[in-house]
Amino acid sequence: MPNLLRPTLIAAAFGLSLTLADPVLAEEAPATTAPAAEETAPATDSATSPADAPAAERAPLEERSVEAASGLERQLPQDEQQQLKAGDETFLALWKPANVGEPTGVVILLPASGESADWPQAIGPLRSKLPDAGWSSLSLTLPDLPQLAPAVAPATVDTATPPSAASAPADAAATDSQEAADSASADAAADATTPPATPDSSATAPSPAIDPAPRIFARIQAAIAFAEQQQAKAIVLLGHGDGAYWAARFIAEQKPPQVEHLLVAAPALPEGMTPPLEELLPGLQLPTGDFYYKDQSSDRSAATRRLHASKRLQHKAYTQIALKALPGNPSAEQEQLFRRIRGWLDKALPAKK
């Protein structure tokens, strides 16, 4: 049997060698497997690759004040909403006419930073209760205060190890140690004569904040114009928190003839702003009611500084009213604020009978 199979194997091997030697057969042989390779090869069209597709641009986020105003527009009656124009901006103001035949005037309410035009502390209760006392109320939406951009930490430069030594391949150093040593010495000499890189001061300094005063002043001016359209006999600015600062600064810089009275509730100074309230409020020389909470020592000290400044400037129309915080009874706390403000208004601007 082995002798019979040997001629067959020799013939098969001879035929295979002829196939490989013939270029025509060599080209035809793999042709039958080409479609399979094409079917299994993954598509590499770069035009449709998700990684190469341009990233969609994200729309800038809206200010928190805009989002809060949108929420109020959905919740409150339409007849309370006024869209006022301030420069290139339109903003929401909440209007409530006085519930009397002859209103005493209009109180323009300026909320603190982060508060809406219907904030549950001070702003919301006052805008709802003042109409029953003969005063129309106009509560404003103020823009967000800008923040400083965070500082960027400067990059550190490692002068102990030359860059070429850190990046040299390990196998090159092993095969030619003398050449690597010469190269390292040359790089070290070059680094010794080159001054170290200094970080760019513009990259480490925080970006300057944009002054929010023009936008805020434009909105207050738009509110005054709206109050004049309502034939208001008197216009009073009332600021809560740092809204008190913006009301006082507006009067100090713009000197509006229509505004002759100022009320501040728990006044606060915005971060990074000047001048301090003890210089700003007493220097206005117009009837001013300063309502502060006496529970915190810091609030009492700030109120004392404002009072002493008013005495030095002989501001006889400056009045301070101390309030007591009632955290366990917020409704009573808001009623206390309203009654004190109403008493001040009745004394300064008594309603005409």
KEMIKE-224593 format. One line per 5 residues: number of its first residue (from 1); for each residue x, y, z of C-alpha. Coordinates in Angstrom, 3 decimals. Example, Ala and Ser with C-alpha at 12.3 -4.5 7.8 and 13.67 -1.06 7.14 Angstrom:
<sites>
1 = 12.300 -4.500 7.800 | 13.670 -1.060 7.140 $
</sites>
This chain:
<sites>
1 = 0.000 0.000 0.000 | 2.723 2.593 0.761 | 4.269 2.000 -2.674 | 0.907 2.571 -4.356 | 0.277 5.932 -2.567 $
6 = 3.713 7.370 -3.267 | 3.074 8.170 -7.002 | -0.209 9.839 -6.056 | 1.403 12.138 -3.476 | 4.211 13.047 -5.867 $
11 = 1.699 13.994 -8.554 | -0.291 16.141 -6.139 | 2.814 17.978 -4.988 | 3.904 18.580 -8.594 | 0.500 20.015 -9.468 $
16 = 0.570 22.388 -6.492 | 4.001 23.686 -7.512 | 2.751 24.382 -11.025 | -0.195 26.360 -9.611 | 2.028 28.566 -7.493 $
21 = 4.486 29.100 -10.336 | 1.836 30.122 -12.870 | 1.024 33.842 -12.269 | -2.379 33.495 -13.881 | -3.401 30.740 -11.500 $
26 = -1.879 32.637 -8.562 | -4.060 35.663 -9.333 | -7.201 33.600 -9.851 | -6.803 31.570 -6.698 | -7.287 34.378 -4.072 $
31 = -9.960 36.051 -6.216 | -12.540 33.706 -4.799 | -11.825 34.875 -1.221 | -11.813 38.642 -1.966 | -15.578 39.153 -1.556 $
36 = -15.449 37.584 1.881 | -12.664 39.978 2.907 | -14.651 42.932 1.613 | -17.725 41.796 3.508 | -15.902 41.514 6.817 $
41 = -13.806 44.690 6.496 | -15.260 47.496 8.670 | -16.334 50.746 7.044 | -13.762 53.510 7.475 | -15.510 56.432 5.843 $
46 = -14.150 59.406 7.750 | -16.930 61.665 6.502 | -19.523 59.759 8.516 | -17.395 58.954 11.564 | -19.013 60.269 14.772 $
51 = -15.611 61.187 16.182 | -14.885 63.500 13.232 | -18.362 65.078 13.226 | -18.334 68.735 14.413 | -19.552 69.191 17.987 $
56 = -22.864 70.980 18.310 | -22.542 74.440 19.847 | -24.219 74.759 23.249 | -26.574 77.660 23.678 | -25.538 80.090 26.466 $
61 = -27.328 79.555 29.748 | -30.003 82.064 30.698 | -29.611 84.216 33.779 | -31.250 82.926 36.926 | -33.356 86.083 37.054 $
66 = -34.728 85.293 33.574 | -35.653 81.755 34.619 | -37.346 83.053 37.774 | -39.297 85.616 35.761 | -40.447 82.904 33.342 $
71 = -41.773 80.927 36.290 | -43.697 83.944 37.596 | -45.206 84.527 34.158 | -46.679 81.021 34.279 | -47.958 81.318 37.839 $
76 = -49.293 84.853 38.290 | -52.326 86.510 36.702 | -51.684 88.227 33.410 | -53.037 91.573 34.613 | -50.242 91.795 37.213 $
81 = -47.468 91.389 34.643 | -45.796 94.304 32.903 | -43.046 93.895 30.308 | -40.939 97.036 30.628 | -38.249 98.179 28.204 $
86 = -34.793 99.133 29.510 | -32.358 99.898 26.698 | -32.097 96.757 24.557 | -33.661 94.558 27.242 | -37.213 93.710 28.189 $
91 = -37.837 92.598 31.766 | -40.753 91.536 33.925 | -42.256 93.855 36.536 | -45.223 93.001 38.741 | -47.850 95.731 39.058 $
96 = -50.617 96.042 41.621 | -52.721 99.216 41.633 | -53.838 100.693 44.921 | -57.229 99.567 46.192 | -58.451 103.121 46.745 $
101 = -59.999 105.794 44.580 | -57.062 108.194 44.928 | -53.745 106.376 45.431 | -51.084 108.109 47.511 | -48.360 107.046 45.090 $
106 = -46.260 104.154 43.796 | -43.689 102.140 45.732 | -41.035 100.617 43.434 | -39.612 97.442 44.993 | -36.036 96.321 44.301 $
111 = -35.318 92.722 45.411 | -31.944 91.489 46.607 | -29.557 89.380 44.529 | -31.027 85.960 43.833 | -34.548 87.111 44.697 $
116 = -37.443 87.314 42.268 | -40.045 90.055 41.875 | -42.385 88.042 44.129 | -39.891 86.780 46.712 | -41.594 85.445 49.860 $
121 = -39.454 87.612 52.138 | -40.184 91.347 52.114 | -40.760 91.811 48.380 | -43.766 89.517 47.830 | -45.682 90.418 51.024 $
126 = -45.067 94.147 50.577 | -46.162 94.234 46.940 | -49.396 92.437 47.886 | -50.199 94.415 51.066 | -49.265 97.964 50.066 $
131 = -52.290 98.363 47.716 | -54.619 97.949 50.721 | -52.757 100.838 52.383 | -53.410 103.170 49.452 | -50.132 102.587 47.616 $
136 = -49.656 100.998 44.209 | -46.712 98.590 44.048 | -44.322 97.870 41.181 | -41.868 95.041 41.836 | -38.881 94.720 39.496 $
141 = -36.781 91.871 38.153 | -33.128 92.845 38.506 | -30.337 91.238 36.428 | -27.861 88.802 37.918 | -24.702 90.295 39.341 $
146 = -21.584 89.210 37.392 | -18.942 87.055 39.072 | -15.163 87.166 38.721 | -13.674 84.363 36.648 | -11.558 81.959 38.747 $
151 = -7.807 82.485 38.589 | -5.762 79.937 36.598 | -2.873 78.344 38.499 | 0.496 79.114 36.810 | 2.315 76.214 35.151 $
156 = 5.444 74.988 36.980 | 8.718 74.479 35.127 | 10.883 71.481 36.157 | 14.512 72.623 35.900 | 16.016 69.613 37.681 $
161 = 15.678 67.200 34.759 | 16.365 68.340 31.183 | 13.445 67.695 28.827 | 15.612 65.543 26.529 | 16.554 63.196 29.369 $
166 = 12.922 62.610 30.295 | 11.932 61.845 26.720 | 14.951 59.797 25.591 | 14.086 56.145 24.838 | 15.507 53.616 27.252 $
171 = 16.777 51.334 24.519 | 18.775 54.117 22.846 | 20.560 54.862 26.122 | 21.406 51.193 26.556 | 22.857 50.759 23.059 $
176 = 24.862 53.959 22.932 | 25.508 55.250 26.441 | 28.353 57.523 25.428 | 26.227 59.366 22.818 | 23.348 59.770 25.290 $
181 = 25.696 61.174 27.909 | 27.105 63.703 25.462 | 23.591 64.754 24.406 | 22.441 65.144 28.003 | 25.460 67.292 28.820 $
186 = 24.793 69.553 25.846 | 21.110 69.951 26.798 | 21.980 70.719 30.403 | 24.398 73.412 29.289 | 21.745 74.953 27.051 $
191 = 19.184 74.964 29.880 | 21.668 76.649 32.192 | 22.062 79.595 29.806 | 18.325 79.926 29.027 | 16.242 81.972 31.524 $
196 = 13.296 80.056 33.035 | 9.895 80.665 31.479 | 7.612 83.040 33.380 | 3.842 82.485 33.421 | 1.660 84.927 31.537 $
201 = 0.181 87.372 34.036 | -2.936 87.799 31.897 | -3.696 84.080 32.298 | -3.447 84.123 36.123 | -5.328 87.344 36.870 $
206 = -9.120 87.085 37.252 | -11.212 88.634 34.521 | -12.608 92.044 35.460 | -16.285 92.011 36.386 | -18.715 93.971 34.258 $
211 = -20.296 96.836 36.155 | -23.997 95.930 36.564 | -24.985 99.497 37.446 | -25.992 100.602 33.901 | -28.406 97.664 33.466 $
216 = -29.907 98.107 36.939 | -30.215 101.868 36.594 | -31.941 101.462 33.220 | -34.549 99.193 34.797 | -35.176 101.582 37.686 $
221 = -35.567 104.434 35.210 | -38.053 102.364 33.188 | -40.030 101.710 36.381 | -40.119 105.430 37.188 | -41.376 106.180 33.670 $
226 = -44.138 103.573 34.119 | -45.126 105.104 37.465 | -45.359 108.525 35.832 | -47.680 107.065 33.203 | -49.980 106.040 36.060 $
231 = -50.083 109.696 37.239 | -48.385 108.783 40.515 | -48.431 111.636 42.997 | -45.360 110.301 44.781 | -42.717 107.730 43.877 $
236 = -40.849 105.858 46.597 | -37.915 103.493 46.057 | -37.761 100.512 48.426 | -34.789 98.142 48.320 | -34.393 94.834 50.142 $
241 = -30.946 93.423 50.940 | -28.428 94.662 48.377 | -31.381 96.013 46.395 | -31.216 98.824 48.966 | -27.687 99.616 47.818 $
246 = -28.756 99.885 44.179 | -31.726 102.095 45.084 | -29.500 104.431 47.108 | -26.734 104.489 44.510 | -29.242 105.223 41.747 $
251 = -30.512 108.246 43.663 | -26.972 109.422 44.453 | -25.730 109.203 40.861 | -28.828 109.853 38.760 | -30.571 112.317 41.096 $
256 = -34.066 111.637 39.712 | -36.366 114.553 40.518 | -39.393 112.236 40.664 | -38.022 110.256 43.655 | -37.969 112.102 46.969 $
261 = -38.248 109.214 49.457 | -36.176 106.071 50.067 | -36.874 102.957 52.132 | -34.339 100.199 52.833 | -35.095 96.847 54.489 $
266 = -32.189 94.786 55.897 | -29.756 96.757 53.688 | -26.615 94.980 52.521 | -23.587 95.892 50.426 | -22.968 93.773 47.299 $
271 = -19.592 92.053 47.295 | -16.862 94.191 45.800 | -18.990 97.349 45.563 | -18.308 100.823 46.928 | -19.024 103.117 48.689 $
276 = -20.143 101.447 51.929 | -23.701 101.995 53.057 | -22.678 104.175 56.021 | -21.317 106.660 53.472 | -23.991 106.223 50.828 $
281 = -27.294 106.312 52.732 | -26.788 109.304 55.063 | -25.267 111.369 52.281 | -28.425 111.357 50.160 | -30.120 114.062 52.239 $
286 = -33.654 112.940 51.432 | -36.277 111.334 53.712 | -34.943 107.835 54.365 | -36.369 104.968 56.390 | -33.739 102.403 57.452 $
291 = -35.339 99.148 58.655 | -32.878 96.645 60.098 | -33.019 93.466 62.188 | -31.386 93.849 65.594 | -30.888 90.154 66.383 $
296 = -27.434 89.840 64.794 | -24.547 91.821 66.293 | -23.106 92.490 62.822 | -26.408 94.024 61.674 | -26.598 96.169 64.815 $
301 = -23.025 97.381 64.348 | -23.635 98.280 60.692 | -26.838 100.122 61.645 | -24.965 102.050 64.354 | -22.344 103.177 61.840 $
306 = -25.069 104.422 59.488 | -26.784 106.266 62.344 | -23.579 107.963 63.505 | -22.815 109.031 59.943 | -26.274 110.590 59.617 $
311 = -25.672 112.594 62.787 | -22.306 113.838 61.555 | -23.948 114.948 58.305 | -26.911 116.442 60.208 | -29.349 114.342 58.195 $
316 = -32.508 115.078 60.149 | -34.787 113.147 57.750 | -32.924 109.886 58.327 | -34.841 107.419 60.530 | -33.872 103.979 61.793 $
321 = -36.424 101.351 62.827 | -35.246 98.178 64.573 | -37.088 94.935 63.813 | -37.032 91.555 65.522 | -36.523 88.396 63.464 $
326 = -39.210 85.758 63.970 | -37.855 82.646 62.233 | -40.500 80.421 63.794 | -43.335 82.598 62.479 | -42.483 83.999 59.019 $
331 = -45.973 85.394 58.411 | -45.793 87.444 61.623 | -42.310 88.639 60.670 | -43.546 89.890 57.286 | -46.588 91.516 58.886 $
336 = -44.264 93.335 61.313 | -42.209 94.706 58.406 | -45.297 95.825 56.514 | -46.815 97.615 59.533 | -43.592 99.483 60.265 $
341 = -43.173 100.548 56.648 | -46.812 101.576 56.432 | -46.402 103.680 59.574 | -43.353 105.416 58.084 | -45.194 106.125 54.830 $
346 = -48.256 107.474 56.641 | -46.038 109.852 58.596 | -43.873 110.983 55.674 | -46.591 111.007 53.001 | -50.007 110.975 54.613 $
351 = -52.848 109.932 52.371 | -55.114 112.737 51.280 | -58.613 112.338 52.639 $
</sites>
